[in-house]
Amino acid sequence: MTNDGARQATVRAATGTALTYEGDWHALFDAAEISPGPFNGRMLAWINAQLGAAYADLPGALDAFAISQGAPNWSSLGSFTIGGSTYTPSLDFSDARNSQYVAPLAA
């Protein structure tokens, strides 16, 4: 499996989707309550939320996210961990018309 494929598999596991590459990511962005918009802008917002950062450029943010996951850069990143202490997706797809993001409980 390629690194792109491994990243998509990670996103699909978190969202329960089987869409296009971008469609799976958009489902993840929706679950994280990232405002609708173009893919690159939503990816930047999601990474900034994951890292608690304010990157202005997507390439820098992608590499910073990869480094936070133990990879030297985005192109080297395969599967990854979503969340940590600030965000853990919990999705209810029992009724696809009514799927929703459920905030994790405080520890």
Phi and psi in radians as a Rosetta constraint file:
Dihedral C 1 N 2 CA 2 C 2 CIRCULARHARMONIC -1.304 0.35
Dihedral N 2 CA 2 C 2 N 3 CIRCULARHARMONIC 2.906 0.35
Dihedral C 2 N 3 CA 3 C 3 CIRCULARHARMONIC -1.115 0.35
Dihedral N 3 CA 3 C 3 N 4 CIRCULARHARMONIC -0.677 0.35
Dihedral C 3 N 4 CA 4 C 4 CIRCULARHARMONIC -1.017 0.35
Dihedral N 4 CA 4 C 4 N 5 CIRCULARHARMONIC -0.776 0.35
Dihedral C 4 N 5 CA 5 C 5 CIRCULARHARMONIC -1.120 0.35
Dihedral N 5 CA 5 C 5 N 6 CIRCULARHARMONIC -0.688 0.35
Dihedral C 5 N 6 CA 6 C 6 CIRCULARHARMONIC -1.170 0.35
Dihedral N 6 CA 6 C 6 N 7 CIRCULARHARMONIC -0.682 0.35
Dihedral C 6 N 7 CA 7 C 7 CIRCULARHARMONIC -1.122 0.35
Dihedral N 7 CA 7 C 7 N 8 CIRCULARHARMONIC -0.762 0.35
Dihedral C 7 N 8 CA 8 C 8 CIRCULARHARMONIC -1.119 0.35
Dihedral N 8 CA 8 C 8 N 9 CIRCULARHARMONIC -0.669 0.35
Dihedral C 8 N 9 CA 9 C 9 CIRCULARHARMONIC -1.094 0.35
Dihedral N 9 CA 9 C 9 N 10 CIRCULARHARMONIC -0.662 0.35
Dihedral C 9 N 10 CA 10 C 10 CIRCULARHARMONIC -1.086 0.35
Dihedral N 10 CA 10 C 10 N 11 CIRCULARHARMONIC -0.797 0.35
Dihedral C 10 N 11 CA 11 C 11 CIRCULARHARMONIC -1.146 0.35
Dihedral N 11 CA 11 C 11 N 12 CIRCULARHARMONIC -0.733 0.35
Dihedral C 11 N 12 CA 12 C 12 CIRCULARHARMONIC -1.103 0.35
Dihedral N 12 CA 12 C 12 N 13 CIRCULARHARMONIC -0.664 0.35
Dihedral C 12 N 13 CA 13 C 13 CIRCULARHARMONIC -1.121 0.35
Dihedral N 13 CA 13 C 13 N 14 CIRCULARHARMONIC -0.635 0.35
Dihedral C 13 N 14 CA 14 C 14 CIRCULARHARMONIC -1.308 0.35
Dihedral N 14 CA 14 C 14 N 15 CIRCULARHARMONIC -0.589 0.35
Dihedral C 14 N 15 CA 15 C 15 CIRCULARHARMONIC -1.777 0.35
Dihedral N 15 CA 15 C 15 N 16 CIRCULARHARMONIC -0.347 0.35
Dihedral C 15 N 16 CA 16 C 16 CIRCULARHARMONIC 1.298 0.35
Dihedral N 16 CA 16 C 16 N 17 CIRCULARHARMONIC 0.343 0.35
Dihedral C 16 N 17 CA 17 C 17 CIRCULARHARMONIC -1.761 0.35
Dihedral N 17 CA 17 C 17 N 18 CIRCULARHARMONIC 2.903 0.35
Dihedral C 17 N 18 CA 18 C 18 CIRCULARHARMONIC -2.545 0.35
Dihedral N 18 CA 18 C 18 N 19 CIRCULARHARMONIC 1.118 0.35
Dihedral C 18 N 19 CA 19 C 19 CIRCULARHARMONIC -1.844 0.35
Dihedral N 19 CA 19 C 19 N 20 CIRCULARHARMONIC -2.816 0.35
Dihedral C 19 N 20 CA 20 C 20 CIRCULARHARMONIC -1.237 0.35
Dihedral N 20 CA 20 C 20 N 21 CIRCULARHARMONIC 2.987 0.35
Dihedral C 20 N 21 CA 21 C 21 CIRCULARHARMONIC -0.933 0.35
Dihedral N 21 CA 21 C 21 N 22 CIRCULARHARMONIC -0.931 0.35
Dihedral C 21 N 22 CA 22 C 22 CIRCULARHARMONIC -1.169 0.35
Dihedral N 22 CA 22 C 22 N 23 CIRCULARHARMONIC -0.631 0.35
Dihedral C 22 N 23 CA 23 C 23 CIRCULARHARMONIC -1.081 0.35
Dihedral N 23 CA 23 C 23 N 24 CIRCULARHARMONIC -0.725 0.35
Dihedral C 23 N 24 CA 24 C 24 CIRCULARHARMONIC -1.097 0.35
Dihedral N 24 CA 24 C 24 N 25 CIRCULARHARMONIC -0.763 0.35
Dihedral C 24 N 25 CA 25 C 25 CIRCULARHARMONIC -1.119 0.35
Dihedral N 25 CA 25 C 25 N 26 CIRCULARHARMONIC -0.722 0.35
Dihedral C 25 N 26 CA 26 C 26 CIRCULARHARMONIC -1.061 0.35
Dihedral N 26 CA 26 C 26 N 27 CIRCULARHARMONIC -0.634 0.35
Dihedral C 26 N 27 CA 27 C 27 CIRCULARHARMONIC -1.097 0.35
Dihedral N 27 CA 27 C 27 N 28 CIRCULARHARMONIC -0.692 0.35
Dihedral C 27 N 28 CA 28 C 28 CIRCULARHARMONIC -1.145 0.35
Dihedral N 28 CA 28 C 28 N 29 CIRCULARHARMONIC -0.754 0.35
Dihedral C 28 N 29 CA 29 C 29 CIRCULARHARMONIC -1.076 0.35
Dihedral N 29 CA 29 C 29 N 30 CIRCULARHARMONIC -0.727 0.35
Dihedral C 29 N 30 CA 30 C 30 CIRCULARHARMONIC -1.050 0.35
Dihedral N 30 CA 30 C 30 N 31 CIRCULARHARMONIC -0.776 0.35
Dihedral C 30 N 31 CA 31 C 31 CIRCULARHARMONIC -1.095 0.35
Dihedral N 31 CA 31 C 31 N 32 CIRCULARHARMONIC -0.560 0.35
Dihedral C 31 N 32 CA 32 C 32 CIRCULARHARMONIC -1.530 0.35
Dihedral N 32 CA 32 C 32 N 33 CIRCULARHARMONIC 0.090 0.35
Dihedral C 32 N 33 CA 33 C 33 CIRCULARHARMONIC 1.045 0.35
Dihedral N 33 CA 33 C 33 N 34 CIRCULARHARMONIC 0.680 0.35
Dihedral C 33 N 34 CA 34 C 34 CIRCULARHARMONIC -1.417 0.35
Dihedral N 34 CA 34 C 34 N 35 CIRCULARHARMONIC 2.312 0.35
Dihedral C 34 N 35 CA 35 C 35 CIRCULARHARMONIC -0.972 0.35
Dihedral N 35 CA 35 C 35 N 36 CIRCULARHARMONIC 2.494 0.35
Dihedral C 35 N 36 CA 36 C 36 CIRCULARHARMONIC -1.020 0.35
Dihedral N 36 CA 36 C 36 N 37 CIRCULARHARMONIC 2.659 0.35
Dihedral C 36 N 37 CA 37 C 37 CIRCULARHARMONIC 2.798 0.35
Dihedral N 37 CA 37 C 37 N 38 CIRCULARHARMONIC -2.955 0.35
Dihedral C 37 N 38 CA 38 C 38 CIRCULARHARMONIC -1.129 0.35
Dihedral N 38 CA 38 C 38 N 39 CIRCULARHARMONIC 2.639 0.35
Dihedral C 38 N 39 CA 39 C 39 CIRCULARHARMONIC -0.897 0.35
Dihedral N 39 CA 39 C 39 N 40 CIRCULARHARMONIC -0.912 0.35
Dihedral C 39 N 40 CA 40 C 40 CIRCULARHARMONIC -1.070 0.35
Dihedral N 40 CA 40 C 40 N 41 CIRCULARHARMONIC -0.693 0.35
Dihedral C 40 N 41 CA 41 C 41 CIRCULARHARMONIC -1.157 0.35
Dihedral N 41 CA 41 C 41 N 42 CIRCULARHARMONIC -0.689 0.35
Dihedral C 41 N 42 CA 42 C 42 CIRCULARHARMONIC -1.210 0.35
Dihedral N 42 CA 42 C 42 N 43 CIRCULARHARMONIC -0.672 0.35
Dihedral C 42 N 43 CA 43 C 43 CIRCULARHARMONIC -1.080 0.35
Dihedral N 43 CA 43 C 43 N 44 CIRCULARHARMONIC -0.774 0.35
Dihedral C 43 N 44 CA 44 C 44 CIRCULARHARMONIC -1.063 0.35
Dihedral N 44 CA 44 C 44 N 45 CIRCULARHARMONIC -0.783 0.35
Dihedral C 44 N 45 CA 45 C 45 CIRCULARHARMONIC -1.111 0.35
Dihedral N 45 CA 45 C 45 N 46 CIRCULARHARMONIC -0.706 0.35
Dihedral C 45 N 46 CA 46 C 46 CIRCULARHARMONIC -1.149 0.35
Dihedral N 46 CA 46 C 46 N 47 CIRCULARHARMONIC -0.790 0.35
Dihedral C 46 N 47 CA 47 C 47 CIRCULARHARMONIC -1.101 0.35
Dihedral N 47 CA 47 C 47 N 48 CIRCULARHARMONIC -0.773 0.35
Dihedral C 47 N 48 CA 48 C 48 CIRCULARHARMONIC -1.023 0.35
Dihedral N 48 CA 48 C 48 N 49 CIRCULARHARMONIC -0.690 0.35
Dihedral C 48 N 49 CA 49 C 49 CIRCULARHARMONIC -1.161 0.35
Dihedral N 49 CA 49 C 49 N 50 CIRCULARHARMONIC -0.726 0.35
Dihedral C 49 N 50 CA 50 C 50 CIRCULARHARMONIC -1.103 0.35
Dihedral N 50 CA 50 C 50 N 51 CIRCULARHARMONIC -0.701 0.35
Dihedral C 50 N 51 CA 51 C 51 CIRCULARHARMONIC -1.613 0.35
Dihedral N 51 CA 51 C 51 N 52 CIRCULARHARMONIC -0.161 0.35
Dihedral C 51 N 52 CA 52 C 52 CIRCULARHARMONIC 1.082 0.35
Dihedral N 52 CA 52 C 52 N 53 CIRCULARHARMONIC 0.715 0.35
Dihedral C 52 N 53 CA 53 C 53 CIRCULARHARMONIC -2.158 0.35
Dihedral N 53 CA 53 C 53 N 54 CIRCULARHARMONIC -3.097 0.35
Dihedral C 53 N 54 CA 54 C 54 CIRCULARHARMONIC -2.436 0.35
Dihedral N 54 CA 54 C 54 N 55 CIRCULARHARMONIC 0.964 0.35
Dihedral C 54 N 55 CA 55 C 55 CIRCULARHARMONIC -1.144 0.35
Dihedral N 55 CA 55 C 55 N 56 CIRCULARHARMONIC 2.476 0.35
Dihedral C 55 N 56 CA 56 C 56 CIRCULARHARMONIC -1.735 0.35
Dihedral N 56 CA 56 C 56 N 57 CIRCULARHARMONIC -0.320 0.35
Dihedral C 56 N 57 CA 57 C 57 CIRCULARHARMONIC -2.123 0.35
Dihedral N 57 CA 57 C 57 N 58 CIRCULARHARMONIC 2.400 0.35
Dihedral C 57 N 58 CA 58 C 58 CIRCULARHARMONIC -1.125 0.35
Dihedral N 58 CA 58 C 58 N 59 CIRCULARHARMONIC -0.798 0.35
Dihedral C 58 N 59 CA 59 C 59 CIRCULARHARMONIC -0.995 0.35
Dihedral N 59 CA 59 C 59 N 60 CIRCULARHARMONIC -0.741 0.35
Dihedral C 59 N 60 CA 60 C 60 CIRCULARHARMONIC -1.128 0.35
Dihedral N 60 CA 60 C 60 N 61 CIRCULARHARMONIC -0.701 0.35
Dihedral C 60 N 61 CA 61 C 61 CIRCULARHARMONIC -1.157 0.35
Dihedral N 61 CA 61 C 61 N 62 CIRCULARHARMONIC -0.738 0.35
Dihedral C 61 N 62 CA 62 C 62 CIRCULARHARMONIC -1.031 0.35
Dihedral N 62 CA 62 C 62 N 63 CIRCULARHARMONIC -0.810 0.35
Dihedral C 62 N 63 CA 63 C 63 CIRCULARHARMONIC -1.155 0.35
Dihedral N 63 CA 63 C 63 N 64 CIRCULARHARMONIC -0.696 0.35
Dihedral C 63 N 64 CA 64 C 64 CIRCULARHARMONIC -1.095 0.35
Dihedral N 64 CA 64 C 64 N 65 CIRCULARHARMONIC -0.704 0.35
Dihedral C 64 N 65 CA 65 C 65 CIRCULARHARMONIC -1.109 0.35
Dihedral N 65 CA 65 C 65 N 66 CIRCULARHARMONIC -0.785 0.35
Dihedral C 65 N 66 CA 66 C 66 CIRCULARHARMONIC -1.039 0.35
Dihedral N 66 CA 66 C 66 N 67 CIRCULARHARMONIC -0.768 0.35
Dihedral C 66 N 67 CA 67 C 67 CIRCULARHARMONIC -1.075 0.35
Dihedral N 67 CA 67 C 67 N 68 CIRCULARHARMONIC -0.674 0.35
Dihedral C 67 N 68 CA 68 C 68 CIRCULARHARMONIC -1.127 0.35
Dihedral N 68 CA 68 C 68 N 69 CIRCULARHARMONIC -0.357 0.35
Dihedral C 68 N 69 CA 69 C 69 CIRCULARHARMONIC -1.707 0.35
Dihedral N 69 CA 69 C 69 N 70 CIRCULARHARMONIC 0.009 0.35
Dihedral C 69 N 70 CA 70 C 70 CIRCULARHARMONIC 1.658 0.35
Dihedral N 70 CA 70 C 70 N 71 CIRCULARHARMONIC 0.121 0.35
Dihedral C 70 N 71 CA 71 C 71 CIRCULARHARMONIC -1.780 0.35
Dihedral N 71 CA 71 C 71 N 72 CIRCULARHARMONIC 2.669 0.35
Dihedral C 71 N 72 CA 72 C 72 CIRCULARHARMONIC -1.264 0.35
Dihedral N 72 CA 72 C 72 N 73 CIRCULARHARMONIC -0.411 0.35
Dihedral C 72 N 73 CA 73 C 73 CIRCULARHARMONIC -2.892 0.35
Dihedral N 73 CA 73 C 73 N 74 CIRCULARHARMONIC 2.993 0.35
Dihedral C 73 N 74 CA 74 C 74 CIRCULARHARMONIC -1.039 0.35
Dihedral N 74 CA 74 C 74 N 75 CIRCULARHARMONIC -0.761 0.35
Dihedral C 74 N 75 CA 75 C 75 CIRCULARHARMONIC -1.159 0.35
Dihedral N 75 CA 75 C 75 N 76 CIRCULARHARMONIC -0.349 0.35
Dihedral C 75 N 76 CA 76 C 76 CIRCULARHARMONIC -1.572 0.35
Dihedral N 76 CA 76 C 76 N 77 CIRCULARHARMONIC -0.195 0.35
Dihedral C 76 N 77 CA 77 C 77 CIRCULARHARMONIC -1.378 0.35
Dihedral N 77 CA 77 C 77 N 78 CIRCULARHARMONIC 2.196 0.35
Dihedral C 77 N 78 CA 78 C 78 CIRCULARHARMONIC -1.764 0.35
Dihedral N 78 CA 78 C 78 N 79 CIRCULARHARMONIC -2.089 0.35
Dihedral C 78 N 79 CA 79 C 79 CIRCULARHARMONIC -1.194 0.35
Dihedral N 79 CA 79 C 79 N 80 CIRCULARHARMONIC 2.726 0.35
Dihedral C 79 N 80 CA 80 C 80 CIRCULARHARMONIC -2.616 0.35
Dihedral N 80 CA 80 C 80 N 81 CIRCULARHARMONIC 2.952 0.35
Dihedral C 80 N 81 CA 81 C 81 CIRCULARHARMONIC -1.693 0.35
Dihedral N 81 CA 81 C 81 N 82 CIRCULARHARMONIC 2.283 0.35
Dihedral C 81 N 82 CA 82 C 82 CIRCULARHARMONIC -1.733 0.35
Dihedral N 82 CA 82 C 82 N 83 CIRCULARHARMONIC 2.152 0.35
Dihedral C 82 N 83 CA 83 C 83 CIRCULARHARMONIC 2.026 0.35
Dihedral N 83 CA 83 C 83 N 84 CIRCULARHARMONIC -1.877 0.35
Dihedral C 83 N 84 CA 84 C 84 CIRCULARHARMONIC 1.660 0.35
Dihedral N 84 CA 84 C 84 N 85 CIRCULARHARMONIC -2.540 0.35
Dihedral C 84 N 85 CA 85 C 85 CIRCULARHARMONIC -1.423 0.35
Dihedral N 85 CA 85 C 85 N 86 CIRCULARHARMONIC -0.274 0.35
Dihedral C 85 N 86 CA 86 C 86 CIRCULARHARMONIC -1.775 0.35
Dihedral N 86 CA 86 C 86 N 87 CIRCULARHARMONIC -0.396 0.35
Dihedral C 86 N 87 CA 87 C 87 CIRCULARHARMONIC -2.671 0.35
Dihedral N 87 CA 87 C 87 N 88 CIRCULARHARMONIC 2.097 0.35
Dihedral C 87 N 88 CA 88 C 88 CIRCULARHARMONIC -2.283 0.35
Dihedral N 88 CA 88 C 88 N 89 CIRCULARHARMONIC 2.027 0.35
Dihedral C 88 N 89 CA 89 C 89 CIRCULARHARMONIC -1.205 0.35
Dihedral N 89 CA 89 C 89 N 90 CIRCULARHARMONIC 2.409 0.35
Dihedral C 89 N 90 CA 90 C 90 CIRCULARHARMONIC -2.368 0.35
Dihedral N 90 CA 90 C 90 N 91 CIRCULARHARMONIC 1.847 0.35
Dihedral C 90 N 91 CA 91 C 91 CIRCULARHARMONIC -1.949 0.35
Dihedral N 91 CA 91 C 91 N 92 CIRCULARHARMONIC 2.437 0.35
Dihedral C 91 N 92 CA 92 C 92 CIRCULARHARMONIC -1.938 0.35
Dihedral N 92 CA 92 C 92 N 93 CIRCULARHARMONIC 1.835 0.35
Dihedral C 92 N 93 CA 93 C 93 CIRCULARHARMONIC -1.883 0.35
Dihedral N 93 CA 93 C 93 N 94 CIRCULARHARMONIC 0.407 0.35
Dihedral C 93 N 94 CA 94 C 94 CIRCULARHARMONIC -1.123 0.35
Dihedral N 94 CA 94 C 94 N 95 CIRCULARHARMONIC -0.476 0.35
Dihedral C 94 N 95 CA 95 C 95 CIRCULARHARMONIC -2.342 0.35
Dihedral N 95 CA 95 C 95 N 96 CIRCULARHARMONIC 1.739 0.35
Dihedral C 95 N 96 CA 96 C 96 CIRCULARHARMONIC -0.994 0.35
Dihedral N 96 CA 96 C 96 N 97 CIRCULARHARMONIC -0.471 0.35
Dihedral C 96 N 97 CA 97 C 97 CIRCULARHARMONIC -1.275 0.35
Dihedral N 97 CA 97 C 97 N 98 CIRCULARHARMONIC -0.249 0.35
Dihedral C 97 N 98 CA 98 C 98 CIRCULARHARMONIC -2.294 0.35
Dihedral N 98 CA 98 C 98 N 99 CIRCULARHARMONIC 0.516 0.35
Dihedral C 98 N 99 CA 99 C 99 CIRCULARHARMONIC -1.174 0.35
Dihedral N 99 CA 99 C 99 N 100 CIRCULARHARMONIC 2.611 0.35
Dihedral C 99 N 100 CA 100 C 100 CIRCULARHARMONIC -2.691 0.35
Dihedral N 100 CA 100 C 100 N 101 CIRCULARHARMONIC 2.739 0.35
Dihedral C 100 N 101 CA 101 C 101 CIRCULARHARMONIC -1.471 0.35
Dihedral N 101 CA 101 C 101 N 102 CIRCULARHARMONIC 2.327 0.35
Dihedral C 101 N 102 CA 102 C 102 CIRCULARHARMONIC -2.047 0.35
Dihedral N 102 CA 102 C 102 N 103 CIRCULARHARMONIC 2.095 0.35
Dihedral C 102 N 103 CA 103 C 103 CIRCULARHARMONIC -1.129 0.35
Dihedral N 103 CA 103 C 103 N 104 CIRCULARHARMONIC 2.474 0.35
Dihedral C 103 N 104 CA 104 C 104 CIRCULARHARMONIC -1.177 0.35
Dihedral N 104 CA 104 C 104 N 105 CIRCULARHARMONIC 2.664 0.35
Dihedral C 104 N 105 CA 105 C 105 CIRCULARHARMONIC -1.321 0.35
Dihedral N 105 CA 105 C 105 N 106 CIRCULARHARMONIC 2.528 0.35
Dihedral C 105 N 106 CA 106 C 106 CIRCULARHARMONIC -1.181 0.35
Dihedral N 106 CA 106 C 106 N 107 CIRCULARHARMONIC 2.499 0.35
